[in-house]
Structure formats: C-alpha cells, structure tokens
Amino acid sequence: MDAVTDHGEPAFLRREDGASVYSVHGSRSYTSSAILGAERSLLVAGERSDGHVIPEFFVDLAIRRAAAAGLPLDPGQSELVSALATSGARVQVALAPAGSGKTTAMTTLAKAWRGGGGQVIGLAPTAPTAETVAKFLHSAAAATSDSRVAAFPPVGPRTLVVIDEAGMVGTKDLAAVVDHVLERGGSVRLVGDDQQLTAVAASGVFRDLAEQGSVL
C-alpha cells in the first residue's frame, strides 16, 4: 500500500492510517506509458549530431546584416545563433527567457540558415507569429495516411523547424513533430523558458533536454 510506505518516520509523525504526516493528499503525480515513450524518444533524439550544418560564413553575414539594419546582436545572442546553426544537432534547446532578445536572435538564425541553402519552418502552440504545432501535425498525418496528399510545409534534410514556446507544447505532440522531422532528415530547435509554467499536457521533458546538454 503506497499510503503506508515506510520511510522511517517515527510513530508520532504518522497518521492513523500509517501514512507520513509529510505526505500531501492528492499530490501524487501519474503518467502513462505513452508519455514515457515520448520522453524517451525526445531524449534519444537530443543525443544525435548528424544534422545539417550551416557554414560560419553565413552566420557571420546574417549577424552583420542584422547590425546594418539597426538590430545588432549582443555577444550572447551572436553565440546562440552560431551554436544553433553550426552544431549539427538534430534536436537542440535554446533557453530564452522574456527580454533576452529571442526574436532578434531567431530571425537572424533563420536568415543564416536560409542563406546557407536551408529551409526554416516556424511553429508555436498558438498562431500569432507562426504555424501551430497542431496544424503541422494534422498536415503530416494527412500526408502519411494518403500518398496523394503532400505534407505542407514539406520537410527535408536541410529543413530546420523552430518551435517557439516549446515548453508549452504537450509532450506527445512535441515528440510527434520531432519524429516527423527527423525521419525526413531535418533538424529541430526548441526555444523557450524552462522556468515558465507549462501546459497541462506537457511533462518535464523540456527541462530534461536542457539538462541533457543541448542547452544554450
């Protein structure tokens, strides 16, 4: 019985049913095999480093052009853009709290990636500035179930999918996007704040990926 598991508390620190006074009713967390499988898939993907690499020349060019356009990057932003473009990581996390210049850095990353011959797809949980994760997965599922339907947008070996507010995406949906992109040779960058309140369907895998070593 979980309620009376012996953790070594003396009798005066136990309730009538034998449970520790330090256990909080209703605080137990539960998960499912599907969530655990999705987490494992994401963590394995986070260890791969066989993705497309953008030559440093295109990164430097994009940074210089941003400065010329009145949007100079500070050293931290420049380092972030360079690392995300040149690492070859198939899945990489960029921790970018509010006010850190995320938009400028990601815009510059997109220009560097495209300058190097790649394609960039922006996704987010909601749609003000990007396609939604749900729409992307719907299109991918339709193309998978019917060969006459082409996935939009298409994904290939030089595709970079940038998911903004990635910590707000449900774990199964996040794994589904990553699986779809990696199966077609593409790469994914997960951008967000690990201190932000996550969505109900999200687990702690975003922080796990960051701690795994793909954090910037």
N, C-alpha and C positions, 0 to 999 in steps of 0.2 A: 504494500500500500504506500503510494507516494506521500500521503498526508502524514504518515508516521515514520518516515525515513529517519533513521538515527544519525544525526550529525554531531553527536557528542554533547548536546546541551544537557545540563543537569535538570532534575525533575522540576525545580521551581521556575524554569524557563520553558516549560511545556504547557500546552493547553490540555483540557480534559481528554481530547481525542489522541493525545500524544504528540501532536504537531508542535514544531518550534514556534515560540511567540514571535520570532523574526520572519516567519513566512507570512506573506500577504495574500489574503483570499482573492482569487481572480487574477493573480499576477502571473500565473504560469503561461508561457508562450508555446504556441504549437506551430508546426509546419507540415508540409506534405512531401511525399517522395518526388512529386513533380517540381516543387520549388527547390529541393535539394539537388535534383538532377540539373536544373537550370543553373544553379550556382556553380556546380562542378564544371559545367560546360563553359561558363564565363571565365572561371579561374584558369582552366586549361588554355583557353584562347588567349588569355592575358600573358601567357608564357611564350607565345610564338613571336618570332622576329624575322619572318621570311616575307614581309610585305614590301610594297613599292616604296622606293626611296627617292626623294626629290633632291637633286644636286644643290649644294650650299649656294651656288651662284644665284639660283632663282630665289632662294630665301633672302639673300642679301639685297637683291634687286627689288623685291617686294617691300622690304623694310625701308630702303632708300626712297622708293616711290611714295610710301605712306608719309614719310617725313616731308617730302616735297609737296604733298597735298595738304599739309598742315596737321597731320595726325602722327606725330613722331612717337615711336615706341620707346619706353624706358628699357634699361638693360634686362630687367626681369621679363618683360613682355617679349623682347627680342630672343631671349634664351628659350622661352616657352615655344615660340613659333619655330625656331630652329630644331628643337628637340622633337616636336610633333611631326615635322616634315621629313626629318632625316634619320629617324630611329629605325625604320623598318618594322616597328612593332605592328602586329595585326590588330591588337586592341590596346589602347593607351588611355590613361586617365589624366585629365588636367584639372586640378583643383583650382577653382577661380571664384572666390567669394565676391559678393557685390562690391563694386567700387574698385576692382582690381584691373580694370581696363580689358575685360574679357572680349567685348565686342570688337574693339580695335585689333586685338591680337588674333581673333578668329577670322576677321576679314582679311588680315594680312596673310594668314595661313592659307586661306582659300585662294588668294591671288598667287601665292608662291606655288601651290600645288597645281593650279591650272597652268601657270607659266611653265612648269616642268612637264607638261603634257598629260596631266591627270584631270579627273572629273571630281567635283565636290558636290555632295548631297547633304543639305542641312535638314535635320529632324529635331522635333521637340515634342513634349507631351501635349502642348496646345499649339494653335496655328498662327499667332500674330506675325511671326517672323520666319517661319519655316513650315515645311510639310509636317504633318503629325505622324507620330510613330504608328498610330492605328491605321492611317491611310496607306502608309508604306507597306505594312504587313498585309492589309487587305489586297493590295495590288499584287504582292508577291504570292499570296495564296491562290489568287485567281489564275495567275500565270502557271503556277505549279499544277493546278488541277485541270487546266485546259491548255494544251500546247499551242492552240491557235491564238491565245491571248499573250501579248508581250507585257512583261513587267515594266512598270513606269514608276520612277525612272530606272533604266537598266543599270546593272552593276557589273563591273569587270575588274580585271587585275589592277588597273590604275585608279580605281574609284576610292575616294575617301568619304566615308559617312561620318559627319559630325553630329552628335546627339547633344543638344543643349539641355540643361537641367536634367541630366541623366539620372540623378538620384531620385527624381520624381517619377521615373518610369518603372512600372511593375517588373519584377524580376523575370517572369516568363516571357513578357514582351521584349525585354532587353536581350535575353538570350536568343529569342527568335530572330531579332534583327541581326545580331552578331553572327548567328549560324548562317543566315541567308547571305550575308555579305562575304563571309569567309569562304563559303562553299564556292563562290564565284571569283575568288582571288583578291577581293577588296580588303580594305582596312577600315577600322572604326576608331574614332576618338570620342571619349566620353567626357563631357565638360560639365562641371557642377561644383557644388559646395557640400562636403561631407558633413558639415555642421547644420545643414538645412533640414527642416522637418521633411521626412519622406512621405510618399504616397502610401495609402493603406496596402496596396498590392506589392510594394517594394520591400525587399528584405535588406539585410546589411551588406549585400554583396558589393555595392559601390565602394564602401569603405574598405572591404576586404581586398578589392582590386587595387585600391590605392596603396594599401599596406603591403601588397604583394611585390611592389617595386616599380609599378608603372606610373607612379605619381610624379607630378612636376610641381 
